[in-house]
Amino acid sequence: MPGTDVDWEGVLASERFRFLARKRRNTVLGLGLLAAVYYFSIPALIAWAPEFFKIRLMPGINIGTIFVVSQYPFGGVIAYVFLRRTAQIDKASADVKQQTAPVATVGEQSHAY
């Protein structure tokens, strides 16, 4: 459609876009690193500190059981934080697209490829 294309080179060059891209990257890397440390701590602790998991909290329940079961709520928290942060980034990115002027003039078509 004429007049509806976005100047993507202008968007990519904008400081606001670069800020949002850094924020998204930091969110993904930070949450990914946190999840990796948490999930890989289970096999690491089993290998290097098996006695830690054997500590009984009550009959039939030990720290290992609690730690392993806690993966599920922890994964839910990671997903929730990821969704909230990316929703904030999406809202902030809407104005970046609107601030750029359309590249196509009346009667002229522009293609993304």
C-alpha positions in Angstrom: 0.0 0.0 0.0 1.4 3.4 -0.9 2.2 5.6 2.1 2.2 2.8 4.7 5.7 1.5 4.4 8.2 2.3 7.1 11.7 3.7 6.6 13.4 0.7 8.2 16.9 2.0 7.6 15.8 5.1 9.6 14.3 2.9 12.3 17.5 0.8 12.5 19.6 3.9 12.7 17.6 5.5 15.5 19.1 5.6 19.0 15.7 4.6 20.5 15.7 1.4 18.5 19.2 0.6 19.5 18.3 1.2 23.2 15.3 -1.2 22.9 17.4 -3.8 21.1 20.0 -3.7 23.9 17.2 -3.9 26.5 15.7 -7.0 24.7 19.1 -8.6 24.4 19.9 -8.0 28.1 16.5 -9.5 29.1 17.0 -12.6 27.0 20.6 -13.1 28.1 19.9 -12.3 31.8 16.9 -14.6 32.1 18.6 -17.3 30.0 21.7 -17.2 32.2 19.6 -17.3 35.4 17.7 -20.3 34.1 20.8 -22.1 33.0 22.5 -21.6 36.3 19.5 -22.8 38.2 18.8 -25.8 36.1 22.4 -26.9 35.7 23.0 -26.5 39.5 20.9 -29.7 40.0 23.2 -32.1 38.2 26.3 -30.2 39.5 25.2 -30.5 43.1 24.3 -34.1 42.6 27.8 -34.8 41.2 29.8 -32.6 43.6 27.7 -32.4 46.8 25.3 -35.4 46.9 25.1 -35.1 50.7 23.4 -31.7 50.4 20.4 -33.3 48.6 20.1 -36.0 51.2 19.4 -33.5 54.1 16.0 -34.5 55.4 13.4 -31.8 56.1 10.6 -34.1 57.2 9.9 -37.8 56.7 9.9 -38.6 53.0 11.0 -35.0 51.9 14.6 -33.9 51.6 16.3 -30.8 50.1 16.8 -32.7 46.8 13.1 -33.3 46.4 12.2 -29.6 47.1 15.0 -28.3 44.9 13.9 -30.5 41.9 10.2 -29.8 42.3 11.0 -26.1 42.6 12.0 -26.1 38.9 8.4 -25.9 37.8 7.4 -22.7 39.6 10.9 -21.2 38.8 10.3 -21.9 35.1 6.9 -20.2 35.4 8.4 -17.1 37.1 11.1 -16.9 34.3 8.4 -17.1 31.7 6.2 -14.5 33.4 9.1 -12.1 33.8 10.1 -12.6 30.2 6.5 -11.9 29.0 6.2 -8.8 31.1 9.5 -7.3 30.0 9.0 -8.1 26.3 5.5 -6.6 26.5 7.0 -3.4 27.9 9.6 -3.4 25.1 6.8 -4.0 22.5 4.9 -1.0 23.8 8.0 1.2 23.7 8.9 0.1 20.2 5.5 1.1 18.7 6.5 4.8 18.9 9.8 4.1 17.1 7.9 2.9 14.1 5.5 5.7 14.2 8.2 8.4 14.4 9.7 7.4 11.0 8.3 9.0 7.9 6.8 6.7 5.2 9.3 6.1 2.3 6.7 5.6 -0.4 5.1 8.6 -2.1 1.7 8.6 -3.6 1.6 6.2 -6.6 4.9 4.6 -5.8 5.3 1.2 -4.3 8.1 0.1 -2.0 9.1 -3.5 -1.3 10.8 -5.0 1.7 13.1 -7.1 -0.5 
